Amino acid sequence: MITGTKKNGTNKKAGIENPAFSAYPSFNLELALMKKGYRLIAGIDEAGRGALAGPLSVGIALFSDLFIRKPDREIFLVNDSKKLSHKKRLIAEEIIKKHSLYCGFEFIDNDIIDETNINRATEMAVNSLLGRLPVKPDFIMIDGKFNFNLGIPCRPVVKGDSISISIASASIMAKTGRDRVMVEKDGQYPEYGFSSNKGYGTKRHIDAIMRTGITPLHRKSYEPVKSILFPE
């Protein structure tokens, strides 16, 4: 789904300077890349990687070079999705939609995760997102240590959602999109507590699996689901 809408250091993995690690992400990495000649820089992040149930969600955010050079102050309310409350994530989501060139997310279902693996699922989602963008970025920053061949210069940025506004924005899009689905699925499978745990392995969730079994949303290749289904 696409919507149009303090110490100096170096991130060696990304090959780009990171002038400041602070409590909030900034456009410093994007500005450093722009000095190297890149103009449209996309941030990518995922949500639901470790969940026992539900899809993987991969988000993307792309801001114009003009906005990166002269951002509206409210964009600095955007942060790593894990550091924001649900209410603040929703506020951040609206800010991202307002100011980005493009933002959105892609789901990869649990069945595909089981058939391939979580890293391959991430790569599939990224390629799907890039294939539907009306304007292609000329550089991609992706949270983590991924090394995908995307046909576009791409660099991993460890803890990028805490450093880059573009990556943090992608994390927001991935998280809010996935959360809505899991809340909806809670109505279908209320005993698992999906509205609160979002498919992660809480005690209530695992107890429900032991008591009731799995749903079509569960990842059969993930523990403890795998051992419950296929005991030795």
C-alpha positions as CSV (number, residue, x, y, z in Angstrom):
1,M,0.0,0.0,0.0
2,I,1.4,3.4,-1.1
3,T,0.0,6.7,0.0
4,G,1.1,9.9,-1.9
5,T,0.9,11.9,0.5
6,K,27.0,13.9,21.1
7,K,29.9,12.8,19.6
8,N,31.1,12.8,16.1
9,G,31.2,9.4,14.5
10,T,30.8,7.4,11.3
11,N,28.4,4.7,10.3
12,K,30.7,2.5,8.5
13,K,28.0,0.0,7.4
14,A,26.1,2.8,5.7
15,G,29.2,4.5,4.4
16,I,27.8,7.9,5.4
17,E,28.7,10.2,8.2
18,N,26.6,10.3,11.3
19,P,27.4,13.6,13.0
20,A,25.3,13.2,16.1
21,F,23.6,10.5,18.0
22,S,20.8,12.2,19.9
23,A,17.5,11.4,21.5
24,Y,15.6,12.1,18.3
25,P,16.3,11.4,14.6
26,S,17.3,14.1,12.2
27,F,18.0,14.6,8.5
28,N,21.8,14.6,9.1
29,L,22.3,11.4,7.2
30,E,20.1,12.5,4.3
31,L,22.0,15.8,4.1
32,A,25.3,14.0,4.0
33,L,24.1,11.9,1.1
34,M,22.8,15.0,-0.7
35,K,26.3,16.5,-0.5
36,K,27.5,13.4,-2.4
37,G,25.0,14.1,-5.2
38,Y,22.0,12.1,-4.2
39,R,18.6,13.9,-4.3
40,L,15.7,11.5,-3.5
41,I,16.6,9.4,-0.5
42,A,14.1,6.8,0.8
43,G,14.0,5.3,4.3
44,I,12.8,1.8,4.8
45,D,12.0,-0.1,8.0
46,E,9.9,-3.1,9.1
47,A,7.5,-4.1,11.8
48,G,6.4,-7.5,13.0
49,R,9.6,-9.3,12.4
50,G,9.5,-11.2,15.6
51,A,5.8,-11.7,15.9
52,L,4.3,-15.2,16.1
53,A,1.2,-14.2,14.1
54,G,0.3,-11.8,11.5
55,P,2.1,-10.3,8.5
56,L,5.4,-8.7,8.2
57,S,5.0,-5.0,7.4
58,V,7.7,-3.0,5.6
59,G,7.3,0.8,5.5
60,I,8.8,3.4,3.2
61,A,9.1,7.2,3.4
62,L,10.5,9.6,0.9
63,F,10.9,13.3,1.4
64,S,11.8,15.9,-1.2
65,D,15.3,17.4,-1.2
66,L,13.8,20.8,-0.6
67,F,11.9,19.6,2.5
68,I,15.0,17.9,3.9
69,R,17.0,21.2,3.5
70,K,14.2,23.3,5.0
71,P,12.0,21.0,7.1
72,D,8.8,22.0,8.9
73,R,9.4,21.9,12.6
74,E,6.6,19.4,13.3
75,I,8.5,16.7,11.4
76,F,10.9,16.5,14.4
77,L,8.0,15.0,16.4
78,V,8.7,11.8,14.4
79,N,10.8,9.2,16.2
80,D,11.5,5.5,16.2
81,S,8.0,3.9,16.4
82,K,9.1,1.8,19.4
83,K,9.8,5.0,21.4
84,L,6.3,6.5,20.8
85,S,3.0,5.8,22.4
86,H,0.1,4.7,20.2
87,K,-1.4,8.2,20.3
88,K,1.9,9.8,19.4
89,R,2.5,7.3,16.5
90,L,-0.9,8.3,15.0
91,I,0.1,12.0,15.3
92,A,3.4,11.2,13.7
93,E,1.7,9.3,10.9
94,E,-0.4,12.3,9.9
95,I,2.7,14.5,9.9
96,I,4.5,12.1,7.7
97,K,1.6,11.9,5.2
98,K,1.4,15.7,5.2
99,H,5.1,16.4,4.4
100,S,6.4,13.3,2.5
101,L,6.5,12.9,-1.2
102,Y,5.4,9.3,-0.7
103,C,4.9,7.0,2.3
104,G,3.3,3.7,2.7
105,F,3.8,0.0,3.6
106,E,3.7,-3.5,2.2
107,F,2.5,-6.7,3.9
108,I,4.0,-10.1,3.4
109,D,1.7,-12.8,4.8
110,N,2.7,-15.4,7.4
111,D,2.4,-18.2,4.8
112,I,5.1,-16.6,2.6
113,I,7.3,-16.1,5.6
114,D,7.0,-19.8,6.4
115,E,7.7,-20.8,2.8
116,T,10.8,-18.6,2.5
117,N,12.2,-16.9,5.6
118,I,11.9,-13.5,7.2
119,N,14.8,-11.9,5.4
120,R,13.6,-13.0,2.0
121,A,10.1,-11.7,3.0
122,T,11.6,-8.3,3.8
123,E,13.4,-8.2,0.4
124,M,10.1,-9.1,-1.4
125,A,8.3,-6.3,0.4
126,V,11.0,-3.8,-0.4
127,N,11.0,-4.7,-4.1
128,S,7.2,-4.5,-4.2
129,L,7.2,-1.1,-2.6
130,L,9.9,0.2,-5.0
131,G,8.0,-1.3,-8.0
132,R,4.9,0.8,-7.3
133,L,6.6,4.1,-6.5
134,P,5.7,6.7,-9.2
135,V,9.1,8.4,-8.6
136,K,12.1,6.2,-7.9
137,P,14.6,7.2,-5.2
138,D,18.2,7.4,-6.1
139,F,19.4,6.1,-2.7
140,I,17.9,3.9,-0.1
141,M,18.6,3.7,3.6
142,I,17.3,0.6,5.3
143,D,17.2,0.0,9.0
144,G,19.3,-3.0,10.2
145,K,22.1,-5.0,8.5
146,F,20.3,-6.0,5.3
147,N,22.3,-6.3,2.1
148,F,19.8,-6.4,-0.7
149,N,20.4,-6.1,-4.5
150,L,17.7,-3.6,-5.4
151,G,19.1,-2.0,-8.5
152,I,19.4,1.3,-6.5
153,P,22.3,2.2,-4.2
154,C,21.3,0.9,-0.8
155,R,23.0,0.9,2.5
156,P,22.1,-0.6,5.9
157,V,22.0,1.7,8.8
158,V,22.1,0.0,12.2
159,K,19.5,1.6,14.5
160,G,18.6,3.8,11.7
161,D,15.1,4.5,13.1
162,S,16.8,6.3,15.9
163,I,19.0,8.3,13.6
164,S,17.2,9.2,10.4
165,I,13.8,10.9,10.1
166,S,13.3,9.0,6.8
167,I,13.8,5.6,8.4
168,A,11.9,6.6,11.5
169,S,9.0,7.7,9.3
170,A,9.1,4.3,7.5
171,S,9.0,2.6,10.9
172,I,5.9,4.6,11.8
173,M,4.2,3.7,8.6
174,A,5.0,0.0,9.0
175,K,3.9,-0.1,12.6
176,T,0.6,1.8,12.4
177,G,-0.4,-0.1,9.3
178,R,0.3,-3.5,10.9
179,D,-1.3,-2.5,14.2
180,R,-4.6,-1.8,12.5
181,V,-4.7,-5.2,11.0
182,M,-3.9,-7.0,14.2
183,V,-6.6,-5.0,16.1
184,E,-9.1,-6.0,13.4
185,K,-8.0,-9.7,13.7
186,D,-8.6,-9.5,17.4
187,G,-12.3,-9.4,16.7
188,Q,-12.0,-12.6,14.7
189,Y,-9.7,-14.4,17.2
190,P,-10.4,-12.7,20.6
191,E,-8.8,-15.3,22.8
192,Y,-5.3,-14.5,21.6
193,G,-5.2,-10.9,22.6
194,F,-4.0,-9.6,19.3
195,S,-5.3,-6.0,20.0
196,S,-2.8,-5.7,22.8
197,N,0.1,-8.0,21.8
198,K,-0.1,-7.5,18.1
199,G,0.8,-11.1,17.5
200,Y,4.0,-11.2,19.7
201,G,4.6,-14.0,22.1
202,T,3.1,-12.8,25.3
203,K,2.1,-15.2,28.0
204,R,-1.6,-14.8,27.2
205,H,-0.9,-15.4,23.5
206,I,1.2,-18.6,24.1
207,D,-1.3,-19.9,26.7
208,A,-4.0,-19.5,24.1
209,I,-2.0,-21.4,21.5
210,M,-1.4,-24.2,24.0
211,R,-5.1,-24.3,24.9
212,T,-6.8,-23.6,21.6
213,G,-4.3,-24.2,18.9
214,I,-3.2,-21.9,16.1
215,T,-5.0,-19.6,13.7
216,P,-4.4,-19.1,9.9
217,L,-2.4,-16.0,11.0
218,H,0.3,-18.0,12.9
219,R,3.8,-18.5,11.6
220,K,4.4,-22.3,11.6
221,S,8.2,-21.9,11.3
222,Y,8.4,-19.8,14.5
223,E,9.0,-21.1,17.9
224,P,7.1,-22.1,20.1
225,V,4.5,-22.7,17.3
226,K,6.8,-25.0,15.4
227,S,7.4,-27.3,18.4
228,I,3.8,-27.3,19.3
229,L,2.7,-28.4,15.8
230,F,5.6,-30.7,15.2
231,P,6.8,-32.2,18.5
232,E,9.8,-34.5,18.3
